Amino acid sequence: MTTTLAPPHTAQRRDTRTFRRVAAAVLLPFGPLCVAILRGILPYYTDDTSQEMLDHTAADLGRMDAVVWLGLLAALTLVPSALAAARLAQRRAPLLSLIGVTLLVAGYLALPLVANDILLRAAADLDRPVGVQLLDSTNAYGAVAVAGLLFVAGHILGLILLGVALWRAGAIPAWAAIALIVSQPLHAVFAVVVPNHALDAAAWGLTALGLLVAAIRVLRTTDNDWDLGPTA
């Protein structure tokens, strides 16, 4: 009499690719959209002195509170957005997407050290000379200056390269890639060179628009093309 052994039971691994793909599509434009709204309602200008920033902030604390919360949402979603965009381009433009996303993520990770909105909001409740001294002392730290350079170079050059990568990969139409490529240079112009909140917000809006087109492409991508399935 022989005994037949049943094959060992293998647990079915859950396939989360659809969820991850849809989540990536949602996150792609979300962070830049938060920044676009933030830049549009910012109560001060980037090139203001500490005194001017505090005066403008104290005059509109409600808007500054909104800026702080939008900044938090952006900080949580900008890096996943960059990674999702790079994933869309990496098969056909691997080197460009790798360099672009490396610069972009480095810039975004430096942002919390550069963006002093929560410090500015807190300093607005202090005596004005104390608040000014607090801001000036913080901005004088060498690490803040290095983080500032990393953020500026990273998020401008990184998005330019990522836009070119998406274009070369055929992941998004040319007009959407061009919107991504020009958006952050325009942001630099309207944030610092010729300060204008509405145009600055529009520049970040171009970033959000280009990544919205990328998000639509992600939604149309099959799970098998997006990622490998779970193994047994």
C-alpha positions in Angstrom: 0.0 0.0 0.0 1.4 3.3 -1.0 0.7 6.7 0.5 0.4 9.8 -1.7 1.7 13.0 0.0 -0.3 16.1 -0.7 1.7 19.1 -1.9 2.6 21.6 0.8 0.1 24.3 1.1 1.4 27.7 -0.1 -0.2 30.8 1.3 -1.5 33.1 -1.3 0.4 36.4 -1.2 -1.8 39.4 -1.7 -1.2 41.4 -4.9 -1.1 45.1 -3.9 0.1 46.4 -7.2 -3.2 48.0 -8.1 -3.4 49.8 -4.8 0.2 51.0 -5.1 -0.3 52.1 -8.7 -3.4 54.1 -7.9 -1.8 55.6 -4.8 1.2 56.7 -6.9 -1.2 58.3 -9.4 -3.0 60.2 -6.6 0.3 61.4 -5.0 2.0 62.5 -8.3 0.3 65.9 -8.6 -0.8 66.3 -4.9 2.4 67.6 -3.4 3.1 70.2 -6.1 -0.6 71.3 -6.0 -0.2 71.9 -2.2 2.9 74.0 -2.9 1.0 75.9 -5.7 -1.7 76.9 -3.3 0.8 77.7 -0.6 2.8 80.0 -2.8 -0.4 81.7 -3.9 -1.5 82.6 -0.4 1.9 83.2 1.2 1.6 86.5 3.2 5.2 87.5 2.6 7.8 87.5 -0.2 10.8 85.2 -0.3 13.2 88.1 -0.7 11.7 90.0 2.3 13.9 90.8 5.3 13.1 89.0 8.6 11.4 92.2 9.9 9.2 92.4 6.8 8.3 88.7 6.9 7.3 89.0 10.6 5.2 92.1 9.9 3.4 90.5 7.0 2.9 87.3 8.9 1.5 89.0 12.0 -0.9 90.9 9.8 -2.5 87.7 8.5 -2.0 84.8 10.9 -4.9 82.8 9.4 -3.2 82.6 6.0 0.1 81.7 7.7 -1.6 78.9 9.5 -2.9 77.6 6.2 0.7 77.8 4.8 2.0 75.7 7.6 -0.5 73.0 7.1 -0.1 73.0 3.3 3.7 72.8 3.9 3.2 69.7 6.0 1.1 68.0 3.3 3.7 68.9 0.7 6.5 67.5 2.9 4.7 64.2 3.2 3.9 63.8 -0.5 6.6 65.4 -2.6 9.1 62.6 -2.3 6.6 59.8 -3.2 5.5 62.0 -6.2 9.1 62.2 -7.4 9.7 58.5 -7.1 6.5 57.7 -8.9 7.4 60.0 -11.8 10.9 58.4 -12.1 9.4 54.9 -12.1 7.2 55.9 -15.1 10.3 56.9 -17.0 13.0 54.5 -15.8 12.6 51.7 -18.4 13.2 53.9 -21.4 15.3 56.7 -19.9 17.0 55.0 -16.9 20.1 57.3 -16.5 18.2 60.6 -16.9 15.4 59.5 -14.5 18.0 58.2 -12.0 19.9 61.5 -12.0 16.8 63.6 -12.0 15.0 61.8 -9.1 18.2 61.7 -7.1 18.6 65.5 -7.3 14.9 66.1 -6.8 14.5 63.8 -3.7 17.7 65.4 -2.2 16.2 68.8 -2.7 12.9 67.9 -1.2 14.5 66.2 1.8 16.4 69.5 2.4 13.2 71.5 2.4 12.2 71.2 6.1 15.5 72.8 7.1 15.1 75.6 4.6 11.3 76.4 4.9 11.0 78.2 8.2 7.3 78.8 8.0 6.5 77.2 11.3 9.4 79.1 13.0 8.1 82.3 11.3 4.6 81.6 12.6 5.8 81.1 16.1 8.1 84.1 16.0 5.2 86.3 15.0 3.8 85.9 18.5 7.1 87.2 20.1 8.3 90.7 20.6 9.4 91.9 17.2 13.1 92.4 18.0 13.2 88.9 19.6 11.5 87.3 16.6 13.8 89.1 14.2 16.9 87.9 16.1 15.5 84.3 16.2 15.0 84.2 12.4 18.3 85.8 11.6 20.2 83.5 14.0 18.5 80.4 12.4 19.3 81.5 8.9 22.9 82.2 9.8 23.6 78.5 10.5 25.9 77.0 7.8 23.7 73.9 7.6 20.7 76.0 6.6 22.7 77.7 3.8 23.9 74.3 2.5 20.4 72.9 2.7 19.2 76.0 0.8 21.6 75.4 -2.0 20.7 71.7 -2.1 17.0 72.5 -2.3 17.3 75.2 -5.0 19.7 73.1 -7.2 17.9 69.8 -6.5 14.3 70.8 -7.1 15.0 72.9 -10.2 17.6 70.8 -12.0 16.0 67.5 -10.8 12.6 68.3 -12.2 14.1 69.6 -15.5 15.9 66.3 -15.9 12.9 64.3 -14.9 10.8 66.2 -17.3 13.2 65.4 -20.1 13.3 61.7 -19.0 9.5 61.5 -19.2 9.6 63.1 -22.6 12.3 60.8 -24.0 10.5 57.8 -22.5 7.3 58.8 -24.3 5.5 58.6 -20.9 3.8 61.9 -21.3 3.1 64.2 -24.3 5.7 66.8 -25.2 3.6 69.7 -24.0 3.2 68.2 -20.5 7.0 67.5 -20.4 7.7 71.1 -21.4 5.4 72.3 -18.7 7.5 70.3 -16.1 10.8 71.5 -17.6 10.0 75.2 -17.5 7.9 75.2 -14.3 10.6 75.4 -11.7 12.8 78.0 -13.5 9.7 80.1 -13.7 9.1 79.5 -10.0 12.6 80.8 -9.3 12.0 83.9 -11.3 8.6 84.7 -9.7 9.7 83.8 -6.2 13.0 85.8 -6.1 13.8 87.8 -9.2 10.4 89.4 -9.9 8.3 88.4 -6.9 4.7 87.7 -7.8 2.6 85.3 -5.8 0.0 84.6 -8.5 2.7 83.8 -11.2 4.7 81.8 -8.7 1.6 79.8 -7.9 1.0 79.4 -11.6 4.5 78.1 -12.1 4.0 75.4 -9.5 0.6 74.8 -11.1 2.5 73.8 -14.3 4.4 71.2 -12.2 1.1 69.9 -10.9 -0.4 69.8 -14.4 2.5 67.9 -15.9 2.5 65.4 -13.1 -1.3 65.1 -13.4 -0.8 64.0 -17.0 1.8 61.5 -15.7 -0.8 60.3 -13.2 -3.3 59.6 -15.9 -0.6 57.5 -17.7 0.0 55.6 -14.5 -3.7 54.8 -14.1 -3.7 53.5 -17.7 -0.6 51.3 -17.1 -1.3 47.7 -16.4 -0.2 46.1 -13.1 2.3 43.9 -14.9 3.9 46.9 -16.7 4.0 48.8 -13.4 5.7 46.2 -11.2 6.4 42.5 -10.8 3.7 40.4 -9.1 4.2 38.7 -5.8 6.2 35.5 -5.7 4.9 32.3 -4.2 
